[in-house]
Amino acid sequence: MAMFDDYDIITLEDLEDIKESISTQDLPTAVNTIREVLEKQDLVELNIGVTGESGSGKSTFVNAFRGLGDEEEDSAKTGPVETTMEPEAYFHPKYKNVKVWDLPGIGTPNFKADEYLKLVKIERYDFFIIIASDRFRECHILLAKEIVRMGKRFYFVRSKIDQSIDAEKKSKKKSFDQKKTLDSIREDCEKGLRNIGIEDAVVFLISSFELGNYDLNLLQDRMEQELPQHKRFVLLLALPNITLEINEKKKKVLEENIGKVALLSALVATVPLPGLSVIADLAIITREIETYYSVFGLDDPSLQKLCERSGKTIEEFKSLMKSPLSGGINPASILSLAGAASLVLAENAVEYVVSLVPLLGSVAAGGMSYMTVSEMLKRALNDIAEDARIVLMASVQTEV
């Protein structure tokens, strides 16, 4: 296999989606099946309830989680006093099926967790985030226990960590150690929770103004592990692309779709690509690549927001991008992906592709079309994810 080191090997495992999707010799049915699978992904709802005491930073977290600042259009209202009287849904700016709910504050003298959860309609949320800006108190525990009793999940978030770090720096100018400070805050919160009845307490340290720092990756990992697969997909796409770990996970979750998109493109087989011996639907490929740019925050509106935070211009960020698509998504740039390298079919995959000939026409026009589109999308995704990584690193270095 050494002779194939410079090639991508398409294995039998890569083609398993085909077997599942095409269970009939009826081509229109096969096409509709795959279209429905892809369309349903875009309709999966994710509802996140954010709660905590007044002044804990609930609304700022609602905004930051959606990639917005407190003063941007469609941001949740923030202030030193409670501004949320009723549950209010805030849509993700790119994914209208993702709603982050700013819930009324807890902690009033007569707080009753069961009545509160009825008021906010507990059944509509996939999970809750319980926020405290200092210590967790009895109201947080009562709410957490009632959430569990009702069969839902929650996560404890200690907010305003940036303020705690700044205060510690000022008070311990010589001996300040950020890791020790964070560990101490986390341990104090978890110990406090254990003392008032939460045995397996886990607390995530978050700054909504520096969301990419501290425990965002740990919180995201935990949510990802505990959500059903179809909800996990939506969560990863919706998270702001602000850490290298999130960047890599977005890439992996998008890779899972490539087989379905490539197969759909091969099956519709309506638009000839000049210079190739295959047929593919260019519109399908273009739409998927546009999705990659949006998910990784490399579309112009997302880059403009990044410019406002970092002080760089869009031109500066675009000059860092290496993908042949960065100059525009058009037939020429897409074709450059197809010509970037050769495809090699693993031995056991050749026979499998041949078995699809009744549906796909011929190995050249059908099977290889699937292979070529798969390769094009993989290369586009790899290039765009790498551009996103470079842009992220550049923005972190220049943010003020």
Buried (B, 14 or more C-beta within 10 A) or exposed (E): EEEEEEEBEBBBEBBEBBEEBBEEEEBEEBBEBBBEBBEEBEEBEBBBBBBBBBBBBBBBBBBBBBBBBBEEEEBBEBEEEBBBEEBBBBEBBBBEBBBBBBBBBBBEEEBBBEEBBEEBEBEEBBBBBBBBBBEBBEBBBBBBBBBEEEEBBBBBBBBBBBEBBEEBEEEEEEEEEEEEBBEEBBEEBBEBBEEBEBEEBBBBBBBBBBBBBBBBBBBBEBBBEEBEEEBBBBBBBBBBBBBBBBBEBBBEBBBEBBBBBBBBBBBBBEBEBEEBEBBBBBEBBBEBBEBBBBBBBBBEEBBEBBBEEBEBEEEBBBEEBEBBBBEEBEEEBBBBBBEEEEBBBBEEBBEBBEBBEEBBBEBEBBBBBBBBBBBBBBBBBBBBBBBBBBBBEBBBEEEE
